[in-house]
Amino acid sequence: MVLPRLLTATGFLLLAVTTASAIQSTLSIELGEDQLGDFDRKVVNYTCATGEPFAVQYINAAPNFLALVPIEADKLIMSAVASADGSTKYVAGHWVWWSKGNEARLYDLTQGDKAAPLNTCTELNETP
């Protein structure tokens, strides 16, 4: 879904993050007018070999590209980094969320460079 430009010249992107103790806090990321570009927020539902279906939010405001990925009990804010094969690679700490087409894979960098993905997921197509 393409959202209109943010209400002010500086614009705000609000992300709600819930902690394990159910205390809710808000993180605000301010994007300057020169950083807004085309703003797009997309929610993609995935199903994986291990676990229940879940949603990932992709927030694109060029040159900033983020993914909010639920991993274990956390919702990680991941930033896109370059990849050579045309896929989109998002990272946060030792976690890597790699998506291409309607597939995505989750990696844990502490398992080594050649480790298999912890999870392989497919986008849910909810059209009849």
Backbone bond lengths (Angstrom), bond angles and torsions (degrees), N, CA, C in turn:
res aa  C-N    CA-C-N  psi(-1)  N-CA   C-N-CA  omega(-1)  CA-C   N-CA-C  phi
1 M - - - 1.435 - - 1.518 108.14 -
2 V 1.300 118.20 128.11 1.452 122.35 179.43 1.514 107.35 -89.03
3 L 1.318 116.13 126.19 1.452 121.22 -179.60 1.517 109.64 -98.49
4 P 1.318 117.79 149.14 1.451 118.64 176.54 1.521 110.09 -66.70
5 R 1.306 114.92 161.67 1.471 119.21 177.19 1.519 109.14 -51.33
6 L 1.292 115.90 149.44 1.455 120.23 -179.65 1.522 110.22 -62.24
7 L 1.330 115.94 156.15 1.458 121.40 -169.71 1.522 114.92 -61.62
8 T 1.301 117.65 -32.09 1.455 119.33 -178.08 1.521 110.09 -114.47
9 A 1.321 115.50 169.52 1.467 119.74 -179.53 1.524 110.95 -62.00
10 T 1.313 117.83 -35.12 1.460 119.64 -179.57 1.516 111.65 -85.79
11 G 1.300 118.42 -32.32 1.459 123.21 176.40 1.516 113.03 64.66
12 F 1.300 116.09 151.87 1.454 121.34 178.42 1.508 109.94 -133.78
13 L 1.293 115.39 141.99 1.443 122.07 175.07 1.519 106.09 -116.44
14 L 1.327 116.73 115.17 1.457 120.51 -176.98 1.519 109.69 -103.74
15 L 1.291 114.71 130.38 1.452 120.89 178.85 1.526 108.22 -125.12
16 A 1.318 117.49 124.95 1.455 120.88 177.65 1.519 108.46 -89.83
17 V 1.311 115.08 131.27 1.449 120.92 179.64 1.515 108.00 -124.42
18 T 1.323 116.80 123.80 1.456 121.08 -179.44 1.520 108.80 -101.14
19 T 1.313 116.65 130.26 1.462 120.84 179.58 1.517 110.10 -88.44
20 A 1.321 116.04 167.97 1.456 121.49 -178.13 1.519 111.94 -60.93
21 S 1.328 118.05 -28.85 1.461 120.93 -179.28 1.520 111.93 -87.13
22 A 1.329 117.70 12.04 1.468 124.76 175.58 1.528 112.45 67.80
23 I 1.322 117.29 17.98 1.459 120.35 173.19 1.516 106.34 -88.06
24 Q 1.324 116.03 128.26 1.454 118.71 -176.75 1.525 110.04 -99.51
25 S 1.322 114.63 135.74 1.452 120.25 175.82 1.511 107.74 -131.96
26 T 1.301 116.03 166.20 1.453 120.75 -178.12 1.511 109.28 -122.78
27 L 1.315 115.08 138.31 1.443 121.70 175.21 1.512 106.89 -111.93
28 S 1.295 116.58 130.20 1.456 121.40 -179.86 1.521 108.28 -116.89
29 I 1.331 115.41 127.31 1.452 120.76 176.90 1.514 106.96 -113.63
30 E 1.325 116.66 118.89 1.456 120.92 -178.80 1.522 109.73 -91.69
31 L 1.317 114.92 128.59 1.459 120.36 177.50 1.516 107.91 -113.00
32 G 1.323 116.88 124.01 1.454 120.83 178.99 1.514 110.76 -68.31
33 E 1.310 116.93 163.17 1.464 122.14 -178.06 1.524 111.32 -55.00
34 D 1.329 116.71 -37.99 1.462 120.12 -179.41 1.524 112.83 -74.76
35 Q 1.352 118.20 -8.98 1.453 121.84 -178.91 1.524 112.74 -105.22
36 L 1.321 118.76 -2.55 1.459 119.73 -174.01 1.518 113.40 -72.51
37 G 1.294 118.68 -46.79 1.461 119.42 -177.68 1.514 110.53 52.17
38 D 1.305 117.22 -151.34 1.454 122.14 173.78 1.517 107.77 -85.68
39 F 1.324 116.17 123.74 1.457 122.09 -177.51 1.517 109.22 -96.55
40 D 1.331 116.55 129.10 1.453 121.57 -178.85 1.520 108.59 -141.75
41 R 1.333 116.02 133.89 1.470 121.61 175.10 1.518 107.14 -125.48
42 K 1.329 115.47 127.24 1.456 121.02 -177.39 1.526 108.55 -132.46
43 V 1.322 116.35 133.33 1.456 121.22 176.15 1.527 107.14 -108.03
44 V 1.334 115.71 125.04 1.457 121.58 -179.48 1.521 108.21 -118.73
45 N 1.328 115.81 129.00 1.455 121.49 176.89 1.524 108.78 -94.28
46 Y 1.340 115.14 134.49 1.456 121.58 -178.91 1.522 110.38 -123.10
47 T 1.318 114.93 152.94 1.452 122.09 168.26 1.527 106.52 -123.79
48 C 1.316 116.08 141.78 1.461 120.11 -174.65 1.520 110.40 -127.80
49 A 1.311 114.99 164.24 1.459 120.99 178.45 1.528 111.04 -61.31
50 T 1.314 116.84 -34.09 1.465 120.83 179.09 1.519 109.11 -118.45
51 G 1.313 117.12 117.58 1.460 120.71 173.96 1.515 114.76 105.89
52 E 1.315 113.71 175.56 1.454 123.86 -178.71 1.521 110.66 -79.47
53 P 1.340 117.77 158.74 1.465 120.23 173.81 1.534 110.43 -59.49
54 F 1.312 116.92 152.28 1.462 122.09 179.80 1.516 109.29 -151.47
55 A 1.327 115.83 166.15 1.462 121.91 -178.33 1.520 110.44 -112.09
56 V 1.331 115.61 142.99 1.461 122.98 173.54 1.518 106.85 -119.44
57 Q 1.333 116.38 132.23 1.461 121.30 176.09 1.520 108.55 -98.05
58 Y 1.326 115.57 128.58 1.455 121.56 175.22 1.521 107.27 -108.74
59 I 1.329 116.41 125.12 1.457 122.50 -177.93 1.521 107.50 -120.45
60 N 1.316 115.14 115.77 1.456 121.20 -176.62 1.522 109.79 -119.28
61 A 1.292 116.17 117.82 1.463 123.55 174.95 1.523 105.16 -140.24
62 A 1.320 115.47 81.26 1.463 121.83 -172.38 1.520 111.37 -44.83
63 P 1.295 117.95 131.32 1.458 129.87 11.82 1.528 114.00 -93.14
64 N 1.343 117.64 16.17 1.460 121.78 -178.53 1.524 110.26 -100.03
65 F 1.337 116.92 126.90 1.456 122.47 -179.80 1.526 107.63 -131.28
66 L 1.329 116.17 116.90 1.459 121.88 -174.98 1.514 110.86 -124.32
67 A 1.335 116.07 156.39 1.459 122.55 171.69 1.522 107.18 -135.10
68 L 1.325 117.09 133.10 1.455 122.59 174.12 1.515 106.88 -101.26
69 V 1.329 115.57 106.81 1.457 121.95 -171.82 1.525 109.36 -116.49
70 P 1.360 117.12 123.45 1.468 118.91 175.93 1.525 110.33 -77.34
71 I 1.328 116.07 119.88 1.466 121.55 177.94 1.520 107.02 -128.96
72 E 1.320 114.30 122.32 1.454 121.40 -175.25 1.527 107.71 55.09
73 A 1.322 120.13 -126.06 1.467 121.15 -178.27 1.524 112.41 -94.36
74 D 1.317 117.52 4.27 1.463 121.53 -175.84 1.522 111.70 -109.09
75 K 1.329 115.46 156.56 1.463 121.58 169.12 1.522 105.24 -112.76
76 L 1.324 116.47 108.11 1.456 121.48 -174.88 1.521 111.07 -90.16
77 I 1.324 115.65 138.86 1.457 122.33 173.60 1.523 105.76 -94.20
78 M 1.325 115.75 109.67 1.459 121.27 -175.75 1.519 109.89 -107.96
79 S 1.306 115.75 145.78 1.463 122.14 179.98 1.524 109.94 -109.11
80 A 1.330 116.24 140.27 1.463 121.10 179.72 1.524 110.18 -72.00
81 V 1.331 114.44 140.80 1.463 121.92 174.12 1.523 108.00 -129.68
82 A 1.313 116.57 161.75 1.467 121.34 -176.01 1.528 111.02 -66.09
83 S 1.335 114.73 143.15 1.462 121.23 171.67 1.523 107.43 -136.87
84 A 1.304 115.98 147.43 1.461 120.50 -172.43 1.527 114.14 -83.57
85 D 1.328 117.78 -18.52 1.464 119.33 -171.63 1.526 115.35 -97.56
86 G 1.328 118.16 10.41 1.461 120.41 178.60 1.514 113.72 88.70
87 S 1.309 117.90 -3.58 1.457 120.51 176.23 1.530 108.87 -85.48
88 T 1.317 115.80 171.13 1.461 120.17 176.93 1.519 107.87 -110.25
89 K 1.308 115.34 126.82 1.462 122.62 -176.06 1.521 108.17 -114.78
90 Y 1.330 116.34 123.08 1.460 122.57 178.36 1.522 107.75 -115.08
91 V 1.332 117.00 140.98 1.460 120.59 -178.82 1.521 111.22 -133.50
92 A 1.331 114.51 149.47 1.468 123.80 171.54 1.521 106.00 -154.02
93 G 1.329 116.10 116.56 1.458 119.49 -177.88 1.518 110.09 59.21
94 H 1.328 116.66 -127.02 1.472 120.76 -179.31 1.530 112.26 -94.60
95 W 1.323 117.93 6.12 1.466 121.86 -179.19 1.523 111.17 -95.92
96 V 1.338 116.02 142.78 1.465 122.32 175.85 1.531 107.75 -131.05
97 W 1.324 116.28 126.96 1.467 123.50 174.67 1.521 105.85 -111.66
98 W 1.318 117.36 115.47 1.447 122.92 -172.52 1.518 107.57 -116.26
99 S 1.339 117.79 118.88 1.464 119.83 -178.47 1.524 111.31 -124.03
100 K 1.337 114.60 144.18 1.456 121.42 176.35 1.528 106.86 -153.96
101 G 1.327 115.92 125.47 1.459 119.56 -177.00 1.512 109.96 62.07
102 N 1.333 116.57 -129.53 1.465 119.44 -179.69 1.533 112.06 -101.67
103 E 1.327 117.43 16.22 1.452 121.38 178.52 1.524 111.39 -116.88
104 A 1.326 115.29 151.39 1.462 121.33 176.57 1.526 108.45 -145.18
105 R 1.327 114.44 151.82 1.463 120.55 179.71 1.527 109.15 -133.61
106 L 1.317 115.49 145.07 1.459 122.17 177.80 1.514 108.83 -111.43
107 Y 1.339 115.65 128.49 1.457 121.92 178.99 1.518 110.07 -121.53
108 D 1.319 115.92 151.17 1.456 123.93 172.95 1.524 106.58 -115.21
109 L 1.343 117.39 110.59 1.461 121.38 -175.80 1.523 113.50 -63.15
110 T 1.338 117.30 -18.86 1.464 118.83 178.10 1.527 111.21 -71.35
111 Q 1.339 117.63 -11.40 1.463 122.02 178.99 1.523 112.31 -85.48
112 G 1.340 117.61 -6.42 1.462 121.49 179.62 1.517 112.39 104.29
113 D 1.328 116.06 160.17 1.464 122.71 -176.04 1.524 113.53 -64.59
114 K 1.300 117.89 -31.12 1.460 121.25 -174.70 1.528 112.83 -101.58
115 A 1.338 117.27 9.97 1.463 121.23 -178.76 1.527 111.10 -68.37
116 A 1.301 115.45 147.18 1.466 121.82 175.95 1.530 108.81 -69.59
117 P 1.331 117.17 156.68 1.468 118.68 177.65 1.528 110.76 -63.70
118 L 1.330 115.96 147.60 1.461 120.58 175.88 1.524 110.43 -71.58
119 N 1.321 115.34 -29.04 1.453 120.74 -178.03 1.524 109.36 -151.57
120 T 1.307 115.99 140.38 1.459 122.15 173.48 1.517 106.72 -118.56
121 C 1.334 116.43 127.13 1.457 121.25 -171.23 1.517 110.90 -124.56
122 T 1.327 115.66 155.20 1.464 122.59 177.75 1.513 108.37 -127.18
123 E 1.323 115.02 137.00 1.456 121.12 177.69 1.522 109.17 -62.22
124 L 1.340 116.58 133.01 1.456 121.05 176.12 1.515 109.00 -78.01
125 N 1.291 116.75 126.60 1.446 121.35 176.32 1.523 106.93 -99.40
126 E 1.329 115.91 107.82 1.469 120.26 -173.08 1.533 112.64 -95.47
127 T 1.314 118.09 13.04 1.449 119.44 176.45 1.525 108.81 -85.90
128 P 1.332 117.19 141.24 1.472 119.79 -177.22 1.510 112.95 -70.49
